[in-house]
């Protein structure tokens, strides 16, 4: 069954802690994206990757880091430098690196601060 | 920079009534235009998109949208809503090779 798997569904972070959100896809899509969603706001792009071992900052990359060691995986680390991490995080993919393609989304991870 | 405005934060309609969700964008040329839908606690799903050609675009789940260049709008419509249409709806725009810009969303509530 093809798709995008985000885990965990819910995650809690203690102050000063780094946490990693997982995003795995078996769609064989080239490009992967991380978005942050806050209530009453649209989605904001954190990082994106169009090819393995390469990624670019989005609009709100500060306090976050990513890696793309495998085509299937694009984990997002929320570092202690991100002072307001509580949000819903969405991973998405597109088949190629052409930017006007349809985005395929995972079901999201809700991150909260303890 | 491109931007997109969804002026209605929350809309309530009766089941069976018609629906129109508004979306306006600011950009000189015609961008690529999208509507996505999000159920609570879930990811987004593409309803429809407009790149060029016929200005009335048909999408999934009985939705359609009309591009109006003179008004810089791309409003989403459905002739008769169902309770399952309750969700949040996002308009998004993209120009050239720039990344997608999302509106702030409109939450749709359906009353029996």
HADDOCK unambig.tbl for C-alpha pairs under 7 A between the chains (distance, minus, plus):
assign (segid A and resid 40 and name CA) (segid B and resid 104 and name CA) 6.03 0.50 0.50
assign (segid A and resid 41 and name CA) (segid B and resid 104 and name CA) 4.45 0.50 0.50
assign (segid A and resid 42 and name CA) (segid B and resid 102 and name CA) 5.35 0.50 0.50
assign (segid A and resid 42 and name CA) (segid B and resid 103 and name CA) 5.19 0.50 0.50
assign (segid A and resid 42 and name CA) (segid B and resid 104 and name CA) 3.93 0.50 0.50
assign (segid A and resid 42 and name CA) (segid B and resid 105 and name CA) 6.16 0.50 0.50
assign (segid A and resid 43 and name CA) (segid B and resid 102 and name CA) 5.87 0.50 0.50
assign (segid A and resid 90 and name CA) (segid B and resid 43 and name CA) 6.70 0.50 0.50
assign (segid A and resid 99 and name CA) (segid B and resid 97 and name CA) 5.61 0.50 0.50
assign (segid A and resid 99 and name CA) (segid B and resid 99 and name CA) 6.58 0.50 0.50
assign (segid A and resid 100 and name CA) (segid B and resid 32 and name CA) 6.92 0.50 0.50
assign (segid A and resid 102 and name CA) (segid B and resid 46 and name CA) 6.97 0.50 0.50
assign (segid A and resid 105 and name CA) (segid B and resid 43 and name CA) 5.22 0.50 0.50
assign (segid A and resid 105 and name CA) (segid B and resid 44 and name CA) 5.80 0.50 0.50
assign (segid A and resid 106 and name CA) (segid B and resid 43 and name CA) 5.39 0.50 0.50
assign (segid A and resid 107 and name CA) (segid B and resid 42 and name CA) 4.50 0.50 0.50
assign (segid A and resid 107 and name CA) (segid B and resid 43 and name CA) 4.38 0.50 0.50
assign (segid A and resid 108 and name CA) (segid B and resid 42 and name CA) 6.16 0.50 0.50
assign (segid A and resid 108 and name CA) (segid B and resid 43 and name CA) 5.96 0.50 0.50
